[in-house]
Amino acid sequence: MMWVVVLKLSVLNSAVSMKFIRSTSNILFLNLHNISHK
């Protein structure tokens, strides 16, 4: 039964990290876009 909890935690963790990576890359992209237009 313990591995089910571990599996759920790993899935949740990967989803959170993917969201964090996506938001970070969006911020970096917007910053580069703003810098190139100045």
MODELLER restraints for C-alpha pairs under 7 A, 6 or more apart:
rsr = mdl.restraints
at = mdl.atoms
